[in-house]
Every structure is written in C-alpha cells, then in structure tokens.
Amino acid sequence: MRIGILLCEKFEAPRATCPEAPEYADEFLKMLKSAQTPSDMLSIETFYVKENQYPGDICDFDKYIITGSLASAYANSGWILGLKQFCREAAGRGAKLIGICFGHQLLAEAFGGKVEPAKADWGVGKRVSKLTGDNYLAKYFPKGEFVLEYSHHDQVVSPPPNSKILSSSSFCPIESLSIGNFGLTFQGHPEFDDIYASMLFKFFYSQYSPKERSLRENNALLLPDNAKVARAILDF
C-alpha cells in the first residue's frame, strides 16, 4: 500500500519549546506502524503542501492522508485552494483520502460542505465520539463509541453531498465522515501521543478558557483509540 502524507503543518514554534517532541510527520508514521500487519507492505512518503510539494503523479499513491494544521480550511490561501483541487483530482483518479482535523475540514469543504469557527469555542483534550448508527466504523468499535485527542477551533457545520456522518459528540455534531467511496475523515487526532498533545496544550494555554482547561483535565484518564482508528484508516 502506497501512502502519501500531505503535511499541512510542522508546528515549529511549539516544538521549539519541547525538545522531545518528534517531527509532526513522524507522528503519522508511528500511528500507521502501530496498526500495521506484514500483509500491509506499507510504502510512505511525506509532502509538505504548504510549500507546494506534491507527488509527481497523483497515481503514485493509493491513499493520501491530509494532516492537521493551524490554518482554517475556509481560508483563501493559495496552498489551501491548491490542496483542495489536488484532493478533488486524486478522488477522481481513484485514490482514497483520509482527513485528520484540518484535513477532515478541508475535505468537507473541497467536496461541497461548509466549515465555520465553532460556536462552542475550543475543543481540547480527549473526548468520546459516538457512532451514528451502523456504519463503516462499527466493525472497529462494536460498543458504538471511540476516544481521540482533540485540538480544534473550527468545525464542519454542513457535510458535503454524498457523505455520511459516522460519529458525533455534543460538542461537535460532525466528528467523522465518509465521503462517497473515497473519503474517511476524523476531527480528532489519532496520530497524537501524550507528548504532542501536552506540548500543544501548553503552547496555546492562554487561548483556552478555564472551562476548557478543566474539561481537558477531567478527561485526562480516557484511553485514546489511536491504534483502532489507524487500522480503520489502513483498511479503508
């Protein structure tokens, strides 16, 4: 399986405060390897799309992962518009697309959905996402819910046509999506380990309200389902 990671952020400023934090792309490599089996035969390459780095041919990869970012998917930045177009072309040529956080929002926008700043403000820390009936994720989460780490200020407010909401929470009604037969997206971060999540929380601490800080602390003992989500991504 050939996977292209479309890296949308490097988190250079936060990482400068946390020497033990790896490169952001390495978090995805670790996530995928946590669920890998010998039959997967993964070949993975990273492209930093904020600097317009892309594969020479869209068909060089079977699957693309669009990562998190500090940017907003509804912004008119040239690299964001270019990434949306690349994703539309990739889907048209048979590639599977996986969106994580910003990537979840970008794919929703690219295929006709809408993203806005969350009225509930910041969603930060671990939370439970409940499946919306029987869907693709039910095989991996037979109890009907999963836990991921979250760090976002925008939300998908209207899903694209030909999509299905896979999971939801009271904070974020559209928490994961399938789009046609090519897209699988998550608002949460299955790639984040405790080091990365703590690094970003400390770096942006002043932006969070006391309520948001307290909620993160209250949910700290929840165990994230990173490996199961990674397996769902590999199987998709």
Contacts in CASP RR format, 6 or more apart in sequence:
PFRMAT RR
TARGET T0000
AUTHOR 0000-0000-0000
METHOD contacts of the structure
MODEL  1
MRIGILLCEKFEAPRATCPEAPEYADEFLKMLKSAQTPSDMLSIETFYVK
ENQYPGDICDFDKYIITGSLASAYANSGWILGLKQFCREAAGRGAKLIGI
CFGHQLLAEAFGGKVEPAKADWGVGKRVSKLTGDNYLAKYFPKGEFVLEY
SHHDQVVSPPPNSKILSSSSFCPIESLSIGNFGLTFQGHPEFDDIYASML
FKFFYSQYSPKERSLRENNALLLPDNAKVARAILDF
1 40 0 8 1.000
1 41 0 8 1.000
1 42 0 8 1.000
1 43 0 8 1.000
1 62 0 8 1.000
1 63 0 8 1.000
1 234 0 8 1.000
2 43 0 8 1.000
2 44 0 8 1.000
2 45 0 8 1.000
2 60 0 8 1.000
2 61 0 8 1.000
2 62 0 8 1.000
2 63 0 8 1.000
3 32 0 8 1.000
3 42 0 8 1.000
3 43 0 8 1.000
3 44 0 8 1.000
3 45 0 8 1.000
3 61 0 8 1.000
3 62 0 8 1.000
3 63 0 8 1.000
3 64 0 8 1.000
3 65 0 8 1.000
4 44 0 8 1.000
4 45 0 8 1.000
4 46 0 8 1.000
4 47 0 8 1.000
4 55 0 8 1.000
4 61 0 8 1.000
4 63 0 8 1.000
4 64 0 8 1.000
4 65 0 8 1.000
5 25 0 8 1.000
5 28 0 8 1.000
5 44 0 8 1.000
5 45 0 8 1.000
5 46 0 8 1.000
5 47 0 8 1.000
5 64 0 8 1.000
5 65 0 8 1.000
5 67 0 8 1.000
6 47 0 8 1.000
6 49 0 8 1.000
6 54 0 8 1.000
6 64 0 8 1.000
6 65 0 8 1.000
6 66 0 8 1.000
6 67 0 8 1.000
6 83 0 8 1.000
6 86 0 8 1.000
7 24 0 8 1.000
7 25 0 8 1.000
7 46 0 8 1.000
7 47 0 8 1.000
7 48 0 8 1.000
7 49 0 8 1.000
7 50 0 8 1.000
7 67 0 8 1.000
8 49 0 8 1.000
8 50 0 8 1.000
8 66 0 8 1.000
8 67 0 8 1.000
8 68 0 8 1.000
8 69 0 8 1.000
8 71 0 8 1.000
8 83 0 8 1.000
8 102 0 8 1.000
8 103 0 8 1.000
8 106 0 8 1.000
9 24 0 8 1.000
9 50 0 8 1.000
9 67 0 8 1.000
9 68 0 8 1.000
9 69 0 8 1.000
9 70 0 8 1.000
9 71 0 8 1.000
9 102 0 8 1.000
10 23 0 8 1.000
10 24 0 8 1.000
10 48 0 8 1.000
11 21 0 8 1.000
11 24 0 8 1.000
11 70 0 8 1.000
11 199 0 8 1.000
11 200 0 8 1.000
13 203 0 8 1.000
14 21 0 8 1.000
14 199 0 8 1.000
14 200 0 8 1.000
14 203 0 8 1.000
14 204 0 8 1.000
15 21 0 8 1.000
15 23 0 8 1.000
15 24 0 8 1.000
15 199 0 8 1.000
17 199 0 8 1.000
17 202 0 8 1.000
17 203 0 8 1.000
18 195 0 8 1.000
18 198 0 8 1.000
18 199 0 8 1.000
18 202 0 8 1.000
20 195 0 8 1.000
21 195 0 8 1.000
21 196 0 8 1.000
21 199 0 8 1.000
22 30 0 8 1.000
22 196 0 8 1.000
24 67 0 8 1.000
24 196 0 8 1.000
25 46 0 8 1.000
25 67 0 8 1.000
27 191 0 8 1.000
27 192 0 8 1.000
27 193 0 8 1.000
27 196 0 8 1.000
28 44 0 8 1.000
28 46 0 8 1.000
28 65 0 8 1.000
28 67 0 8 1.000
28 191 0 8 1.000
29 44 0 8 1.000
30 191 0 8 1.000
30 193 0 8 1.000
31 190 0 8 1.000
31 191 0 8 1.000
31 226 0 8 1.000
31 227 0 8 1.000
31 230 0 8 1.000
32 42 0 8 1.000
32 44 0 8 1.000
32 230 0 8 1.000
32 233 0 8 1.000
32 234 0 8 1.000
33 42 0 8 1.000
34 226 0 8 1.000
34 227 0 8 1.000
34 230 0 8 1.000
35 227 0 8 1.000
35 228 0 8 1.000
35 230 0 8 1.000
35 231 0 8 1.000
35 233 0 8 1.000
35 234 0 8 1.000
36 42 0 8 1.000
36 234 0 8 1.000
40 234 0 8 1.000
45 55 0 8 1.000
45 61 0 8 1.000
47 53 0 8 1.000
47 54 0 8 1.000
47 55 0 8 1.000
49 79 0 8 1.000
49 83 0 8 1.000
49 86 0 8 1.000
50 69 0 8 1.000
50 79 0 8 1.000
51 79 0 8 1.000
52 79 0 8 1.000
54 86 0 8 1.000
55 61 0 8 1.000
58 86 0 8 1.000
58 89 0 8 1.000
58 90 0 8 1.000
58 93 0 8 1.000
58 95 0 8 1.000
59 93 0 8 1.000
59 95 0 8 1.000
61 95 0 8 1.000
62 95 0 8 1.000
62 96 0 8 1.000
63 95 0 8 1.000
63 96 0 8 1.000
63 97 0 8 1.000
63 98 0 8 1.000
63 236 0 8 1.000
64 87 0 8 1.000
64 90 0 8 1.000
64 95 0 8 1.000
64 96 0 8 1.000
64 97 0 8 1.000
64 98 0 8 1.000
65 98 0 8 1.000
65 99 0 8 1.000
65 100 0 8 1.000
65 233 0 8 1.000
66 83 0 8 1.000
66 87 0 8 1.000
66 97 0 8 1.000
66 98 0 8 1.000
66 99 0 8 1.000
66 100 0 8 1.000
66 102 0 8 1.000
66 103 0 8 1.000
66 106 0 8 1.000
66 107 0 8 1.000
67 99 0 8 1.000
67 100 0 8 1.000
67 101 0 8 1.000
67 102 0 8 1.000
67 103 0 8 1.000
67 191 0 8 1.000
68 100 0 8 1.000
68 101 0 8 1.000
68 102 0 8 1.000
68 103 0 8 1.000
68 189 0 8 1.000
69 101 0 8 1.000
69 102 0 8 1.000
69 103 0 8 1.000
71 77 0 8 1.000
71 80 0 8 1.000
71 102 0 8 1.000
72 102 0 8 1.000
72 105 0 8 1.000
72 115 0 8 1.000
72 117 0 8 1.000
72 154 0 8 1.000
73 80 0 8 1.000
73 102 0 8 1.000
73 103 0 8 1.000
73 105 0 8 1.000
73 106 0 8 1.000
73 108 0 8 1.000
73 109 0 8 1.000
73 115 0 8 1.000
73 154 0 8 1.000
74 105 0 8 1.000
74 109 0 8 1.000
74 114 0 8 1.000
74 115 0 8 1.000
74 116 0 8 1.000
74 154 0 8 1.000
80 106 0 8 1.000
83 106 0 8 1.000
83 110 0 8 1.000
84 106 0 8 1.000
84 109 0 8 1.000
84 110 0 8 1.000
85 110 0 8 1.000
87 97 0 8 1.000
87 106 0 8 1.000
87 107 0 8 1.000
87 110 0 8 1.000
87 111 0 8 1.000
88 110 0 8 1.000
88 111 0 8 1.000
90 97 0 8 1.000
91 97 0 8 1.000
91 111 0 8 1.000
91 182 0 8 1.000
91 183 0 8 1.000
92 182 0 8 1.000
94 182 0 8 1.000
95 182 0 8 1.000
96 182 0 8 1.000
96 183 0 8 1.000
96 184 0 8 1.000
96 236 0 8 1.000
97 107 0 8 1.000
97 179 0 8 1.000
97 182 0 8 1.000
97 183 0 8 1.000
97 184 0 8 1.000
98 183 0 8 1.000
98 184 0 8 1.000
98 185 0 8 1.000
98 233 0 8 1.000
98 236 0 8 1.000
99 106 0 8 1.000
99 107 0 8 1.000
99 183 0 8 1.000
99 184 0 8 1.000
99 185 0 8 1.000
99 186 0 8 1.000
100 185 0 8 1.000
100 186 0 8 1.000
100 188 0 8 1.000
100 189 0 8 1.000
100 190 0 8 1.000
100 191 0 8 1.000
101 150 0 8 1.000
101 151 0 8 1.000
101 152 0 8 1.000
101 186 0 8 1.000
101 187 0 8 1.000
101 188 0 8 1.000
101 189 0 8 1.000
103 185 0 8 1.000
104 156 0 8 1.000
104 176 0 8 1.000
104 177 0 8 1.000
104 185 0 8 1.000
104 186 0 8 1.000
104 187 0 8 1.000
104 188 0 8 1.000
105 115 0 8 1.000
105 154 0 8 1.000
105 155 0 8 1.000
105 156 0 8 1.000
105 187 0 8 1.000
107 160 0 8 1.000
107 177 0 8 1.000
107 179 0 8 1.000
107 183 0 8 1.000
107 185 0 8 1.000
108 114 0 8 1.000
108 115 0 8 1.000
108 156 0 8 1.000
108 158 0 8 1.000
108 159 0 8 1.000
108 160 0 8 1.000
108 163 0 8 1.000
108 174 0 8 1.000
108 177 0 8 1.000
108 179 0 8 1.000
108 185 0 8 1.000
109 115 0 8 1.000
110 160 0 8 1.000
111 160 0 8 1.000
111 161 0 8 1.000
111 162 0 8 1.000
111 163 0 8 1.000
111 179 0 8 1.000
112 160 0 8 1.000
112 161 0 8 1.000
113 156 0 8 1.000
113 158 0 8 1.000
113 159 0 8 1.000
113 160 0 8 1.000
113 161 0 8 1.000
114 156 0 8 1.000
114 157 0 8 1.000
114 158 0 8 1.000
115 154 0 8 1.000
115 155 0 8 1.000
115 156 0 8 1.000
115 157 0 8 1.000
116 154 0 8 1.000
116 155 0 8 1.000
116 157 0 8 1.000
117 153 0 8 1.000
117 154 0 8 1.000
117 155 0 8 1.000
118 152 0 8 1.000
118 153 0 8 1.000
118 154 0 8 1.000
118 155 0 8 1.000
118 171 0 8 1.000
118 172 0 8 1.000
120 171 0 8 1.000
120 172 0 8 1.000
121 153 0 8 1.000
121 209 0 8 1.000
121 212 0 8 1.000
122 151 0 8 1.000
122 152 0 8 1.000
122 153 0 8 1.000
122 207 0 8 1.000
122 208 0 8 1.000
122 209 0 8 1.000
122 212 0 8 1.000
123 150 0 8 1.000
123 151 0 8 1.000
123 152 0 8 1.000
123 153 0 8 1.000
123 171 0 8 1.000
123 172 0 8 1.000
123 212 0 8 1.000
124 150 0 8 1.000
124 151 0 8 1.000
124 152 0 8 1.000
124 201 0 8 1.000
124 208 0 8 1.000
124 212 0 8 1.000
124 215 0 8 1.000
124 216 0 8 1.000
125 149 0 8 1.000
125 150 0 8 1.000
125 151 0 8 1.000
125 197 0 8 1.000
125 201 0 8 1.000
125 215 0 8 1.000
125 216 0 8 1.000
125 219 0 8 1.000
125 220 0 8 1.000
126 147 0 8 1.000
126 148 0 8 1.000
126 149 0 8 1.000
126 150 0 8 1.000
126 216 0 8 1.000
126 219 0 8 1.000
126 220 0 8 1.000
126 222 0 8 1.000
126 224 0 8 1.000
127 147 0 8 1.000
127 148 0 8 1.000
127 150 0 8 1.000
127 169 0 8 1.000
127 171 0 8 1.000
127 219 0 8 1.000
127 222 0 8 1.000
128 145 0 8 1.000
128 146 0 8 1.000
128 147 0 8 1.000
128 169 0 8 1.000
128 222 0 8 1.000
129 145 0 8 1.000
129 146 0 8 1.000
129 147 0 8 1.000
129 148 0 8 1.000
129 167 0 8 1.000
129 168 0 8 1.000
129 169 0 8 1.000
129 175 0 8 1.000
129 176 0 8 1.000
129 187 0 8 1.000
129 188 0 8 1.000
130 144 0 8 1.000
130 145 0 8 1.000
130 167 0 8 1.000
130 168 0 8 1.000
130 169 0 8 1.000
131 137 0 8 1.000
131 138 0 8 1.000
131 141 0 8 1.000
131 144 0 8 1.000
131 145 0 8 1.000
131 146 0 8 1.000
131 166 0 8 1.000
131 167 0 8 1.000
132 165 0 8 1.000
132 166 0 8 1.000
132 167 0 8 1.000
132 168 0 8 1.000
133 144 0 8 1.000
135 164 0 8 1.000
135 166 0 8 1.000
135 178 0 8 1.000
136 166 0 8 1.000
136 178 0 8 1.000
136 184 0 8 1.000
136 232 0 8 1.000
136 236 0 8 1.000
137 146 0 8 1.000
137 166 0 8 1.000
137 167 0 8 1.000
137 176 0 8 1.000
137 232 0 8 1.000
138 144 0 8 1.000
139 232 0 8 1.000
140 146 0 8 1.000
140 228 0 8 1.000
140 229 0 8 1.000
140 231 0 8 1.000
140 232 0 8 1.000
141 225 0 8 1.000
141 228 0 8 1.000
145 167 0 8 1.000
146 167 0 8 1.000
146 225 0 8 1.000
146 228 0 8 1.000
146 229 0 8 1.000
147 222 0 8 1.000
147 223 0 8 1.000
147 224 0 8 1.000
147 225 0 8 1.000
148 186 0 8 1.000
148 188 0 8 1.000
148 189 0 8 1.000
148 190 0 8 1.000
148 224 0 8 1.000
148 225 0 8 1.000
148 226 0 8 1.000
148 229 0 8 1.000
149 188 0 8 1.000
149 189 0 8 1.000
149 192 0 8 1.000
149 197 0 8 1.000
149 224 0 8 1.000
150 172 0 8 1.000
150 187 0 8 1.000
150 188 0 8 1.000
150 189 0 8 1.000
151 189 0 8 1.000
151 192 0 8 1.000
151 197 0 8 1.000
151 200 0 8 1.000
151 201 0 8 1.000
151 204 0 8 1.000
152 172 0 8 1.000
152 187 0 8 1.000
152 188 0 8 1.000
155 172 0 8 1.000
155 173 0 8 1.000
155 174 0 8 1.000
155 187 0 8 1.000
156 174 0 8 1.000
156 177 0 8 1.000
156 187 0 8 1.000
157 174 0 8 1.000
159 165 0 8 1.000
159 174 0 8 1.000
159 177 0 8 1.000
160 177 0 8 1.000
160 179 0 8 1.000
162 179 0 8 1.000
162 180 0 8 1.000
163 177 0 8 1.000
163 178 0 8 1.000
163 179 0 8 1.000
163 180 0 8 1.000
164 177 0 8 1.000
164 178 0 8 1.000
165 173 0 8 1.000
165 174 0 8 1.000
165 175 0 8 1.000
165 176 0 8 1.000
165 177 0 8 1.000
166 175 0 8 1.000
166 176 0 8 1.000
166 177 0 8 1.000
166 178 0 8 1.000
167 175 0 8 1.000
167 176 0 8 1.000
168 174 0 8 1.000
168 175 0 8 1.000
169 175 0 8 1.000
172 187 0 8 1.000
174 187 0 8 1.000
175 186 0 8 1.000
175 187 0 8 1.000
175 188 0 8 1.000
176 184 0 8 1.000
176 185 0 8 1.000
176 186 0 8 1.000
176 187 0 8 1.000
177 183 0 8 1.000
177 184 0 8 1.000
177 185 0 8 1.000
178 184 0 8 1.000
178 185 0 8 1.000
179 185 0 8 1.000
183 236 0 8 1.000
184 232 0 8 1.000
184 233 0 8 1.000
184 236 0 8 1.000
186 229 0 8 1.000
189 197 0 8 1.000
190 224 0 8 1.000
190 225 0 8 1.000
190 226 0 8 1.000
190 229 0 8 1.000
190 230 0 8 1.000
190 233 0 8 1.000
191 226 0 8 1.000
192 224 0 8 1.000
192 226 0 8 1.000
193 226 0 8 1.000
201 208 0 8 1.000
201 216 0 8 1.000
205 213 0 8 1.000
208 216 0 8 1.000
END
